């Protein structure tokens, strides 16, 4: 089921990739399935609360949309897994038709899909499709492996710090434009009034920069954010 979120605000810092797209995500269609409840109120049990910012709740994504969601299944009997550690620090998760979506704890939690029949206290295997997103999935699996062994996981490379910074400005610019701000007003909010007043606005390179930020932000809001949820495909 598709449900539109509210506009929200574009202010504030955005650090992890999911947080960086949180506000644009609120404006878009909810990508996870709506699980209907047959109750007296006729309500719908959403995987995420539509009225609550994605910065204040865990957002669970479908592995069909976000390749970095690890899919784990029961280990076959013929595999000798040695001292495979149990999957501790899993949150209660949510049951879906695909399995249980859950998060493995830490400062940067990893999302996991436990296939039906999987037991986090017993050996499991990771399912890595041999497709264009394989290397990105392996990177996420490496982060989980190091996390399970108490080692510092490598950073999430889906977005660089520079890309996150630009994304924040794009969403801020698009949010201002959608709320009636002129390009010049947006430029003042982003770059400061002294810098904007120092030169002619019509010929200022900052004007072109702001127009580009607005376009990029609107493109991200209208579905482009999905590209930020996957690693760059390498040949």
C-alpha positions, 0 to 999 in steps of 0.5 A: 500500500502506498501512503504519502508522508508530510513535508517536514523540515530540511534543517539540521545535520544529516550524517548516516546515509539513511538519516541523510535521506530521511526528510525526503523519504517522508515525502515519498511513498512508503516502500515497505508493505502495509500490513493490514489489521482486521480490527474494529477501527479498520486501522493499518499497521505501518512498518514505520509511523507516518507522523514521526520523522525517520530521524526518530525511528528505525526505518526498515527497508525491503531488500528488493529496494535496498541491496545492503539489507542482508538476507540470512537463512538457516545453515544447511546441515552439510556445512561445517561452520566451526565457531560461528558466533550467534547473532546477538543484539538483534532488536525484536524486528517485524514479521513480513511476508519475506521473513523477519526484518530486524536490526543488528545493534551498534552506532550504525545498525545493520538491517537484516532479513531473517528468512523463515525458519532462521534462528539467531541463536543457531548457525545461519548463512548469508544469501548473496545473489550474483548480480550487479549489487554483489560487491555492495552486499559483500561490503555490508556482510563484512561490516556485520562479520567484524561487528560480531567479532567486536572489531570496528566495522569499515565505514558505509561507503554508499555516500561520501561525506561530501555527498552527504553535505551536498545532499543536505543542501539540496534537500534544504534548497528544495524544501525552501522552494516548495514552501515558496522561497525565492532562489535568492532567499534560499541562497541567503539561507545557505550561503549567508546574506553578506556573500550574496549581497557582495555581487549582482544576483542575476550574474552570480554563480551562486544563483546557478548553484542554488538552481542546481541544488533545488533541481537536485533536491526535487529529483531526490525527493521524486525517487532519486533518493533510491540511488543513494541506498545502493553502492555504486555499481562497479564493472 
